[in-house]
């Protein structure tokens, strides 16, 4: 008894349709992706519609003027960087982290100055942070 093996057909995997689909997906994602959009809106900040709240007397107040200069409890800082603000807040708080901190920024303050103030408060671990706005009806 002789078993004959039938010649097998060689299997071939055609990658051309797969490559076509990958290229189509690549083109689709390249066309539909939006890159950085520059915003050209003029924004007037800050205003609020709520009544102003009474703040406790033992608060720290950081005021940022339109030029980005920092004032901590009505005393101007020599330099307007995060490290100087952090040292001033730490000195005035006496190491307490539960003292309320109020940030008052002019409407035309550079956004970076405001972020610097929030970053300094976060690095110190301040627990109570509020942002003061002007009242508008």
Backbone as CSV, one residue per row, in Angstrom:
resi,resn,N_x,N_y,N_z,CA_x,CA_y,CA_z,C_x,C_y,C_z
1,UNK,0.816,-1.150,0.000,0.000,0.000,0.000,0.882,1.242,0.000
2,UNK,0.637,2.006,-0.962,1.454,3.193,-1.104,0.555,4.423,-0.990
3,UNK,0.903,5.249,0.017,0.136,6.483,0.190,0.813,7.580,-0.582
4,UNK,0.034,8.183,-1.388,0.585,9.292,-2.160,0.160,10.603,-1.528
5,UNK,1.093,11.395,-1.466,0.767,12.720,-0.963,0.477,13.603,-2.155
6,UNK,-0.668,14.220,-2.051,-1.033,15.125,-3.134,-0.198,16.396,-2.978
7,UNK,0.303,16.913,-4.072,1.100,18.134,-3.956,0.229,19.271,-3.395
8,UNK,0.751,19.859,-2.374,0.006,20.949,-1.738,0.274,22.252,-2.459
9,UNK,-0.762,23.032,-2.455,-0.627,24.345,-3.054,0.027,25.258,-2.018
10,UNK,0.988,26.031,-2.445,1.669,26.917,-1.505,0.771,28.084,-1.154
11,UNK,0.735,28.361,0.141,-0.084,29.477,0.603,0.715,30.755,0.440
12,UNK,0.018,31.762,0.000,0.671,33.041,-0.219,-0.198,34.126,0.420
13,UNK,0.429,34.968,1.210,-0.280,36.056,1.873,-0.002,37.331,1.095
14,UNK,-1.052,37.876,0.532,-0.918,39.073,-0.267,-1.063,40.287,0.642
15,UNK,0.003,41.066,0.801,0.006,42.212,1.697,-0.409,43.518,1.021
16,UNK,-0.612,43.505,-0.249,-0.931,44.731,-0.965,-2.218,45.381,-0.465
17,UNK,-3.319,44.652,-0.291,-4.527,45.314,0.222,-4.337,45.871,1.644
18,UNK,-3.569,45.177,2.455,-3.319,45.650,3.817,-2.526,46.953,3.808
19,UNK,-1.534,47.043,2.960,-0.732,48.264,2.853,-1.591,49.409,2.317
20,UNK,-2.470,49.115,1.370,-3.366,50.140,0.842,-4.271,50.699,1.945
21,UNK,-4.805,49.831,2.772,-5.686,50.265,3.849,-4.900,51.115,4.862
22,UNK,-3.697,50.721,5.192,-2.875,51.481,6.135,-2.568,52.865,5.579
23,UNK,-2.243,52.954,4.317,-1.978,54.253,3.707,-3.238,55.129,3.686
24,UNK,-4.384,54.538,3.414,-5.625,55.304,3.436,-5.928,55.830,4.843
25,UNK,-5.700,55.003,5.853,-5.895,55.455,7.230,-4.918,56.568,7.583
26,UNK,-3.682,56.430,7.151,-2.680,57.451,7.418,-3.082,58.783,6.785
27,UNK,-3.527,58.738,5.549,-3.964,59.959,4.862,-5.180,60.550,5.555
28,UNK,-6.126,59.702,5.970,-7.314,60.186,6.664,-6.944,60.913,7.951
29,UNK,-6.081,60.331,8.763,-5.702,60.951,10.030,-4.867,62.215,9.819
30,UNK,-4.057,62.237,8.784,-3.274,63.444,8.516,-4.178,64.598,8.104
31,UNK,-5.204,64.305,7.308,-6.114,65.349,6.840,-7.043,65.809,7.967
32,UNK,-7.489,64.904,8.817,-8.464,65.268,9.849,-7.833,65.805,11.123
33,UNK,-6.533,65.684,11.289,-5.876,66.185,12.489,-5.749,67.693,12.425
34,UNK,-6.099,68.337,13.530,-5.916,69.781,13.613,-4.698,70.052,14.467
35,UNK,-3.909,70.943,14.016,-2.718,71.305,14.750,-3.025,72.541,15.576
36,UNK,-2.055,73.109,16.194,-2.258,74.222,17.104,-2.951,75.382,16.393
37,UNK,-4.072,75.794,16.970,-4.809,76.919,16.418,-4.508,78.140,17.271
38,UNK,-4.206,79.210,16.629,-3.946,80.456,17.327,-5.276,81.155,17.563
39,UNK,-5.529,81.502,18.792,-6.758,82.186,19.143,-6.552,83.690,19.018
40,UNK,-7.452,84.331,18.332,-7.347,85.763,18.156,-8.539,86.475,18.777
41,UNK,-9.041,85.924,19.873,-10.150,86.548,20.561,-9.625,87.489,21.631
42,UNK,-10.245,88.633,21.756,-9.880,89.522,22.849,-10.803,89.215,24.025
43,UNK,-10.218,88.935,25.158,-10.972,88.513,26.331,-10.768,89.532,27.438
44,UNK,-11.847,89.943,28.065,-11.772,90.868,29.192,-12.074,90.074,30.462
45,UNK,-11.087,89.854,31.302,-11.222,89.081,32.526,-10.899,89.950,33.712
46,UNK,-11.215,89.614,34.867,-12.231,88.701,35.354,-13.475,89.449,35.806
47,UNK,-14.615,88.834,35.709,-15.858,89.355,36.259,-16.629,88.191,36.841
48,UNK,-17.504,88.473,37.769,-18.328,87.437,38.387,-19.718,87.994,38.613
49,UNK,-20.711,87.124,38.693,-22.083,87.564,38.888,-22.560,87.313,40.303
50,UNK,-21.737,86.728,41.139,-22.119,86.479,42.515,-21.743,87.646,43.398
51,UNK,-22.407,87.727,44.545,-22.082,88.743,45.524,-20.681,88.483,46.068
52,UNK,-19.918,89.531,46.363,-18.599,89.314,46.944,-18.726,88.689,48.324
53,UNK,-17.812,87.770,48.622,-17.846,87.101,49.911,-16.876,87.774,50.864
54,UNK,-17.214,87.713,52.130,-16.352,88.276,53.155,-15.215,87.303,53.399
55,UNK,-13.983,87.809,53.366,-12.827,86.951,53.582,-12.374,87.074,55.024
56,UNK,-11.884,86.001,55.607,-11.400,86.057,56.984,-10.230,87.030,57.104
57,UNK,-9.988,87.502,58.337,-8.955,88.516,58.542,-7.545,87.955,58.462
58,UNK,-7.358,86.685,58.729,-6.014,86.113,58.694,-5.722,85.449,57.350
59,UNK,-5.902,86.187,56.288,-5.653,85.651,54.956,-4.377,86.244,54.384
60,UNK,-3.819,85.518,53.450,-2.716,86.043,52.647,-3.312,86.509,51.336
61,UNK,-2.871,87.658,50.878,-3.413,88.199,49.635,-2.269,88.475,48.670
62,UNK,-2.358,87.864,47.494,-1.391,88.104,46.435,-2.097,88.947,45.378
63,UNK,-1.570,90.131,45.128,-2.130,91.016,44.113,-1.143,91.076,42.959
64,UNK,-1.661,90.925,41.751,-0.821,90.991,40.548,-1.354,92.148,39.702
65,UNK,-0.501,93.123,39.438,-0.961,94.263,38.637,-0.851,93.932,37.145
66,UNK,-1.219,94.889,36.307,-1.255,94.661,34.860,0.125,94.366,34.276
67,UNK,1.178,94.848,34.940,2.535,94.602,34.451,3.073,93.249,34.897
68,UNK,2.346,92.549,35.768,2.793,91.249,36.246,3.632,91.316,37.508
69,UNK,3.587,92.446,38.212,4.332,92.610,39.459,3.512,92.046,40.610
70,UNK,4.175,91.320,41.520,3.503,90.692,42.650,3.558,91.583,43.887
71,UNK,2.443,91.625,44.612,2.347,92.286,45.916,1.766,91.265,46.874
72,UNK,2.461,90.984,47.970,1.961,90.050,48.972,1.614,90.860,50.208
73,UNK,0.332,90.857,50.578,-0.182,91.669,51.691,0.277,93.123,51.561
74,UNK,0.096,93.692,50.397,0.400,95.091,50.065,1.885,95.437,50.083
75,UNK,2.760,94.447,50.063,4.200,94.698,49.990,4.713,94.164,48.654
76,UNK,5.355,95.044,47.880,5.831,94.653,46.553,7.042,93.734,46.676
77,UNK,7.069,92.696,45.858,8.219,91.801,45.823,9.307,92.411,44.944
78,UNK,10.551,92.127,45.301,11.674,92.682,44.545,11.703,92.097,43.138
79,UNK,11.532,90.775,43.034,11.500,90.120,41.727,10.167,89.413,41.556
80,UNK,9.728,89.313,40.338,8.442,88.680,40.055,8.656,87.269,39.522
81,UNK,9.274,86.429,40.345,9.454,85.038,39.948,8.837,84.122,41.001
82,UNK,8.733,82.876,40.669,8.069,81.905,41.527,8.805,81.719,42.845
83,UNK,10.116,81.706,42.806,10.903,81.470,44.013,10.716,82.599,45.031
84,UNK,10.756,83.859,44.600,10.573,84.983,45.510,9.169,84.981,46.107
85,UNK,8.176,84.668,45.286,6.802,84.612,45.781,6.643,83.475,46.782
86,UNK,7.258,82.360,46.510,7.179,81.206,47.402,7.817,81.521,48.758
87,UNK,8.965,82.183,48.752,9.635,82.553,50.000,8.779,83.529,50.795
88,UNK,8.191,84.528,50.118,7.361,85.522,50.803,6.116,84.876,51.405
89,UNK,5.468,83.987,50.661,4.279,83.312,51.183,4.629,82.421,52.362
90,UNK,5.751,81.712,52.280,6.167,80.837,53.363,6.484,81.642,54.623
91,UNK,7.148,82.781,54.446,7.522,83.632,55.586,6.279,84.214,56.244
92,UNK,5.342,84.722,55.440,4.149,85.354,56.005,3.150,84.354,56.577
93,UNK,3.130,83.141,56.059,2.197,82.145,56.592,2.733,81.483,57.844
94,UNK,4.031,81.627,58.094,4.611,81.013,59.276,4.624,79.500,59.206
95,UNK,4.631,78.968,58.016,4.650,77.518,57.846,3.276,76.873,57.881
96,UNK,2.244,77.650,58.164,0.882,77.096,58.175,0.371,76.966,56.743
97,UNK,-0.238,75.860,56.438,-0.746,75.611,55.087,-2.253,75.776,54.991
98,UNK,-2.906,75.988,56.130,-4.361,76.111,56.129,-4.834,77.557,56.101
99,UNK,-3.917,78.510,56.008,-4.305,79.926,55.899,-4.883,80.163,54.501
100,UNK,-6.048,80.816,54.411,-6.623,81.091,53.088,-5.729,82.040,52.280
101,UNK,-5.556,81.708,51.028,-4.762,82.529,50.110,-5.694,83.062,49.032
102,UNK,-5.697,84.384,48.866,-6.543,85.035,47.867,-5.629,85.622,46.801
103,UNK,-5.883,85.277,45.546,-5.125,85.845,44.431,-6.020,86.854,43.726
104,UNK,-5.578,88.099,43.695,-6.293,89.164,42.993,-5.416,89.599,41.823
105,UNK,-5.924,89.429,40.636,-5.153,89.780,39.448,-5.921,90.799,38.623
106,UNK,-5.205,91.754,38.084,-5.791,92.733,37.178,-6.290,92.004,35.930
107,UNK,-7.296,92.554,35.295,-7.857,91.925,34.099,-6.847,91.843,32.967
108,UNK,-5.861,92.714,32.958,-4.867,92.723,31.888,-3.545,92.079,32.330
109,UNK,-3.570,91.340,33.433,-2.377,90.648,33.920,-1.982,89.560,32.933
110,UNK,-0.685,89.407,32.657,-0.260,88.285,31.812,-0.644,86.962,32.465
111,UNK,-1.113,86.055,31.666,-1.557,84.755,32.172,-0.426,84.025,32.889
112,UNK,0.798,84.185,32.422,1.935,83.514,33.039,2.133,83.968,34.485
113,UNK,1.893,85.241,34.784,2.038,85.731,36.152,1.016,85.071,37.067
114,UNK,-0.190,84.898,36.579,-1.233,84.247,37.367,-0.886,82.778,37.616
115,UNK,-0.406,82.100,36.583,-0.012,80.700,36.722,1.172,80.573,37.681
116,UNK,2.099,81.532,37.654,3.232,81.527,38.571,2.760,81.619,40.009
117,UNK,1.779,82.464,40.287,1.234,82.604,41.636,0.563,81.314,42.091
118,UNK,-0.206,80.693,41.208,-0.852,79.433,41.561,0.166,78.325,41.762
119,UNK,1.225,78.311,40.964,2.269,77.309,41.084,3.021,77.458,42.403
120,UNK,3.312,78.681,42.801,4.007,78.913,44.072,3.148,78.435,45.238
121,UNK,1.846,78.686,45.176,0.943,78.223,46.233,0.874,76.698,46.266
122,UNK,0.868,76.085,45.104,0.813,74.625,45.041,2.092,74.001,45.578
123,UNK,3.230,74.589,45.273,4.505,74.056,45.769,4.595,74.141,47.286
124,UNK,3.965,75.154,47.874,3.954,75.271,49.332,2.908,74.365,49.966
125,UNK,1.989,73.871,49.163,0.939,72.998,49.687,-0.192,73.752,50.348
126,UNK,-0.459,74.965,49.878,-1.544,75.762,50.441,-2.868,75.034,50.191
127,UNK,-3.680,74.936,51.244,-4.902,74.145,51.161,-6.119,74.949,50.720
128,UNK,-6.130,76.248,51.015,-7.301,77.076,50.705,-6.884,78.195,49.765
129,UNK,-7.279,78.072,48.517,-6.920,79.058,47.497,-8.193,79.586,46.866
130,UNK,-8.302,80.899,46.791,-9.454,81.497,46.104,-8.966,82.574,45.162
131,UNK,-9.753,82.815,44.128,-9.425,83.798,43.120,-10.462,84.904,43.212
132,UNK,-9.992,86.119,43.438,-10.910,87.249,43.581,-11.217,87.837,42.212
133,UNK,-12.471,88.191,42.010,-12.911,88.804,40.759,-13.674,90.080,41.097
134,UNK,-13.929,90.871,40.094,-14.734,92.063,40.309,-16.205,91.695,40.148
135,UNK,-17.055,92.417,40.814,-18.488,92.136,40.790,-19.160,92.926,39.666
136,UNK,-19.938,92.222,38.827,-20.676,92.912,37.765,-22.117,92.416,37.791
137,UNK,-23.034,93.313,37.494,-24.456,92.953,37.550,-25.016,92.794,36.169
